[in-house]
Amino acid sequence: MVKLLSVFTILFVVILLPANSFAQQWTSEQRDVWAGEIKIWDALQSGNSDAFMSYMDDSYVDWDYRSTVPENKSNTSKWMGNYLKNNSIILYTITPFTIWVKGDFAYVHYFYSELDKNIVSGKEEQSGGNWTDILMKKDGKWVLIGDHGGRIPTK
């Protein structure tokens, strides 16, 4: 019953909330930031750790819900390299809630849902969660300088 309720909740968020979220009118700056977020997620889905890490400034600091302390870019690279070596992201959806932009800086609050496949076992797992990404425009490209969030545990 809990799994069924979890599936319905994720479906509600993935199907119904995007219609409400996108009903608002984003400015061209907000759309530009969101396009940058999609590029970051596409790089992650590609499975190429270097491509994904290229969207992180050297000053980047991550604080995933599962971490007791924030992680710098070097440590995040180790974790992501291991994750992508053993897993593939089959598909993902991201839904923005807030996109704030001021010059070359922005933050985005959003919900994500993804379907991962463990390469060794072949097992697929769906998960979702919340992220707040802090971005800086550098050489015409939105890069992460910080984030906080992660997977919402299922019970």
C-alpha positions in Angstrom: 0.0 0.0 0.0 2.9 2.4 0.8 4.5 1.7 -2.5 1.2 2.4 -4.3 0.7 5.6 -2.5 4.3 6.6 -3.3 3.7 5.9 -7.0 0.5 8.0 -7.0 2.3 10.9 -5.2 5.1 10.9 -7.7 2.7 10.7 -10.6 0.8 13.6 -9.2 3.9 15.7 -8.9 5.3 14.7 -12.3 2.0 15.1 -14.2 -0.2 17.7 -12.5 2.2 20.1 -10.9 4.2 20.9 -14.0 1.1 22.2 -15.6 0.7 24.6 -12.6 4.4 25.5 -12.5 4.7 26.3 -16.2 1.4 28.2 -16.1 3.3 31.2 -14.8 5.2 33.3 -17.2 9.0 33.0 -16.9 11.2 35.9 -18.0 13.8 35.4 -20.7 16.5 35.4 -17.9 14.6 32.7 -16.0 14.1 30.6 -19.1 17.8 30.9 -19.8 18.7 29.6 -16.3 16.2 26.8 -16.7 17.8 25.8 -20.0 21.1 25.7 -18.2 19.6 23.3 -15.6 18.4 21.0 -18.3 21.9 20.9 -19.8 23.3 20.0 -16.4 20.8 17.1 -16.1 21.4 16.0 -19.7 25.1 15.8 -18.9 24.3 13.7 -15.8 22.1 11.4 -17.8 24.8 11.0 -20.4 26.8 9.0 -17.8 29.9 11.0 -18.6 31.1 12.2 -15.2 33.5 14.7 -16.7 30.7 16.3 -18.8 28.6 16.6 -15.7 31.4 18.0 -13.6 32.1 20.6 -16.3 29.0 22.4 -15.1 30.5 22.9 -11.6 32.7 25.9 -10.8 35.9 25.2 -8.8 34.2 27.0 -5.9 31.3 24.5 -6.0 30.0 23.1 -2.7 27.2 20.5 -2.5 25.2 19.6 0.6 23.1 16.5 -0.2 20.5 15.5 2.4 22.4 12.3 3.1 25.7 14.1 3.9 26.4 15.3 7.4 28.7 18.1 6.0 29.0 19.9 2.7 31.2 18.4 0.0 33.6 20.3 -2.3 33.9 19.8 -6.0 36.7 17.2 -5.7 34.8 15.0 -3.3 31.6 15.4 -5.3 33.5 14.3 -8.4 34.6 11.1 -6.6 31.0 10.2 -5.5 29.5 11.0 -8.9 32.2 9.1 -10.8 31.4 6.0 -8.7 27.7 6.4 -9.0 27.8 6.8 -12.8 30.2 3.9 -13.1 27.6 1.6 -11.5 24.3 3.2 -12.5 22.6 4.8 -15.5 19.8 7.3 -15.5 17.2 5.9 -17.8 15.0 9.0 -17.7 14.4 12.1 -15.6 12.0 14.9 -15.2 12.6 18.2 -13.4 9.9 20.7 -12.4 10.8 24.3 -11.4 9.1 26.0 -8.5 11.3 29.2 -8.1 13.8 30.7 -10.5 15.5 33.8 -9.2 18.0 35.7 -11.3 20.1 38.7 -10.6 22.8 39.5 -13.2 25.2 36.6 -13.4 23.8 34.8 -10.4 20.7 32.7 -9.9 19.1 30.1 -7.8 16.4 27.5 -8.7 14.2 25.5 -6.4 12.9 22.4 -8.2 11.6 18.8 -7.9 13.2 16.0 -9.7 12.1 12.4 -10.5 14.4 9.8 -12.1 14.5 6.2 -13.0 17.9 4.6 -12.5 19.2 1.3 -13.5 22.0 -0.5 -11.6 24.4 -1.8 -14.3 25.5 -4.8 -12.3 22.1 -6.1 -11.1 19.9 -4.7 -13.8 17.5 -3.5 -11.1 15.6 -0.3 -11.9 14.7 2.1 -9.1 12.6 5.3 -9.3 13.3 8.1 -6.9 12.5 11.8 -6.5 13.5 14.7 -4.4 14.1 18.4 -4.1 17.1 20.6 -5.0 18.1 24.2 -4.6 20.8 25.0 -7.1 22.9 28.1 -6.9 24.3 29.1 -10.3 26.7 31.6 -11.7 27.0 32.6 -15.4 30.6 32.0 -16.4 31.8 32.5 -20.0 28.1 32.4 -21.2 27.4 29.1 -19.4 25.4 28.6 -16.2 27.5 26.6 -13.8 26.8 25.4 -10.3 28.5 27.1 -7.4 26.4 25.3 -4.7 23.3 23.2 -4.1 21.3 21.6 -1.4 18.8 18.8 -1.4 18.5 15.3 -2.7 16.4 12.2 -2.6 13.3 12.1 -0.5 13.4 8.8 1.3 10.5 6.4 0.7 9.2 4.7 3.8 
